[in-house]
Amino acid sequence: MNLYLKTKDHSVSGEAFELLHDPALELLITSPKPPSLDKYYQSENYISHTDANKSFTDRIYQTVKKYNLGKKLRLAKRYAGSSKKLLDVGAGTGDFLLTAKKKGWEVFGVEPNSQAAERATQKGIKLQPSLEALSKEQYQIITLWHVLEHMPNLETQIQKLKTLLTEDGTLIIAVPNFKSFDANYYKSFWAAYDVPRHLWHFSKTAIEKIFAKEGMQLIKTHPMIFDAFYVSLLSEKYKTGKQQFSKALYSGMRSNVSAWTTGEYSSLTYILKKR
């Protein structure tokens, strides 16, 4: 593997990391991998665990999040058939599952962060700490919204997810795309690298090849349009130290326009099924 980029943890520790390129998979790997990642999540800056709504960036995140909750559920419904049984892995503070529950879904979730899981409990959503803690049930729909990049034992976790999926079930995975325009534009300041919390950095090729090895087939991809704007807003802050809203809006727009022809959106949602 070759060095692809040097970057750092912009949001919590300030520590330096490298991204190593696996050319066979078109995958980037964070190096070094810390023996424990717990301290890198213990920050109010890690918004998906806190429901923070204080800063301008927080409020934008929460506004977009509310819009996306319904969009995500409609996507899940499209592939659910007659079943309304849903497992969300990396459920955070439980808002996606709460949205689904209100629409009549039977919901289950996994969240290893105890603070986030407690917030979900307060909303009436009970979460398990790991995939291993789940019962031996199977699910028609399993979702991972910006979670796969955090999983340390990637191959093992994918194998476990496959066993939890019904034979005709659907796995829905959303991850950042390091092949996007905004990733190339911001380089080491690209917020979606988010080292070391993000251990893996995927391309479309990487997702297709990694899951093919485990007997799963990529059926379709869907763009996540708003991610380009939010990621650009954070990236501008990391790069300049300021909230450059107009620049971020322009960069996000350029990324999405570029992706109309290349297909390389800032983030992509992948639809996968067992072969």
N, C-alpha and C positions, 0 to 999 in steps of 0.2 A: 504494500500500500504506500501511496505517496502523500506528502503533505499537500493539502488543498488550500488551507487558509489558517492563519492565526487569529484568534479572537479572544474575548474575555467575558466573564459573567458581569454584564452591565447593571443588573438589577439588584444583586444581593451582596456578593463577596468581593467583586473586582478581580478575582483570580484569573490568571491566563490559562487558555486551553488551545489545543490544536484540533483541526478537523482533518482526518485522514480519509483519503479517497480509495474506495474499493472499485476498480474499473470494471470488474466482472459483473457486479451488481448495480453499478451506478448509485452507490450508497456512500454517504459520509458518516464517519464514526468519531465521536468525541473522545479525545485523549488528553490527559489521563482520565480514566474513569474513577472517581472518588470511591473509596471503600464504603462510605455511607453518604447518602444524599440528603439525609434528614435536615441538616442545618441549612441547606440551600433552598428549602421550602419554607423556612421559619421567618417569614417576612410579610409585612402588610403589603409589600409590592407584588406579592403573588396573589393576584386578584381572584382567580378562580377558586381559591380556598377561603376567601374572606367576605365576599359580597360587598367589597368596599365601594363607596359611592361619594368619596370626598373630593377628589381632584377632577379637573376637566377631563383627563384621560379616562378616569374611572367612570364618569357619567356617560361618556361616549360608549365605553365597553358595555355598560349595563343596558343602554338603549338598544344597541345592536343585538345584544344577547337576547333581549325580549322578543325582538323581531325574528331572530333565528330559531328560537325554541319552536314556534309554530311551523316554520319551514322544515326543520329537522323531523318533526313528527309527521308531517305530510309525506316526506320522503320515506320514512319507515313504513307508513301505511301503504304506500305504493307497492312494497315488496312483502307485505305481511300476509296477503291473501285473506282468509277468514279468521286467522289467528290474531289475537291482540295480547300476546305474551312477549314481554320485552325485557331484555337484560342490558343495562347500561354500565359499562366498565369504565372506571375513573369518573364516577358520577359527580364529583365535587360536592357542592352544597345542595344537590338534589333537584335543581329547578327543572331540568329536562324530564326527569321521572315524575315530578309533581304535575307538569303540564300534561303528560301522557295519562297519569292517573285520573285527572279531572275529565279526560275524554273517554274514560271507561277501559283503559288498558290495565292488564295485570302486570305490575312493575316489580322489577328486582334490580339491585344495584350493588356495585363494588366500589369502595373508596378507602384506600389505605391511610389517608391523612385523618387523624382522629378529630382535629378541629373542624375540618370540612364536614366529616360524617356527623358530628354533633349538631351542626347547623342544619343538616338535612333532617335529622331526627326531630328537631324543633318544628320542622315543616310537615311532619308526619310521614317521612320517608325513611325506612329502615335500611341501612346499607351494611354489607359484609366487608371485612377488612382485606379479603383476598379472593381470588378465583377458587382457591383450594377450600375456602370456608363455605362455599355454596353447596347446596344439596346436589344430588345426582340427577336433577331435572335437566331437560333440554329446552331450548328456546328457539322460537321461529325467527326472531330478530335479535341480534346482538349488535350494540353500537359502541364505538370508541371515538369520542369527539376530542381530537387532539390529545390522545393518550398513548398510542402505540410508541411514539418517540420517547416516552418516559420509561418504558419497560426494560429492566436490565437483562433479563433472560429471554431474549426475543423469540428464539426458536421454540423453547419450552412453552412460553405463553401462547404462541400461535397454535401449537399442538393442543393445548388445553382448551382454547377457544373453539377449536374444531370439534372436540368431543362434546362441548356444551350446545352445539348447534344441531337442530333437527336435520334430517337428510335433505329436505327441501328448503332449509332455512337460509337466511341471508345475513352476512356479516357486513356492517356498514362502518367504514373507517375513514376519518378525516385527519389529515396530516399536512404540515407545511411542505412546500415544494422548493427545494434549493435551486431548481432550474428556472425559476420565475425571474421576470424582469427586475422586481424589487430586490430580490436576493443578490442579483448581479450588480445592481446599482449601489446598494448600501454596503456590500461586502462584509467586512468584520463588524460593522455596526448593525447588520440586519437583525432585528429583534427576534425573529422566529428561529434563529440558531439557539438562543436561550440556553447556552451551556452553563453548567453541566446537567441541568435538569433534562434537557433533550440529549439523549445518548446517541440517537440515530437521526439522520437527516435524509429523507427519502426523495427519490425521483419516481416518475411513473414506471420506469423500467425496474427499479428496485422493488416496488410493491408487487408488480406482476411476477417477477422471478422468485422472490422470497416466498410468496404464497403458493406458487406453482410447485415448489419443492415440498410443500406440505399437502399437496393434493387439492388445492383450491384454485378456482379460476376467476380472473377479473372479468366481470360482466360489463361494467359501465363506470364512467367517471362523471362527477358533477362538480362544477366550479363553486368556490366560496368567494363570491365577489367582494364582500365587505372586508375580508381579511387583509386585502392589499392596502386598504386605507388605514385600518387600525395598526397594522404592522409598520406601515410607513410613518405613522404618527409617533410610535415608540422609537423607531429607528432614527428619526430626526432628532429626538430628544437625546438619544445616546450619542449621536454624531456631533451635535451643536450645543447640547446642554440647555436647549430652549424648546418650548412648545411651538413648533413651526407648522401651524395648521394648514396654511395655504400651500406650502411646499409639500407637505404630506399628502394633501388632496390631489395635487398635481402628479406626484409620484405614483399614488395609488391608481389614478386614472390611466396614466401611461402603462402601468403594469397590466391592467385589465384590457386595454386596447390592444397591447402587444399579444396578449393571450388569446384574443379572438382568432388570430391566425396560427399561433404556435401551439395553443392548448395548454401552455405552461402558466397556469394561474398561481397566485401566491400560495393558496391552499387548495387542495382537491379532496373531494369525498369519493371514496372507492367502494363499489358494490361488488362483493365477492360471494361465491357459492362453492359448495363441495362439487368436485368433479363426479 
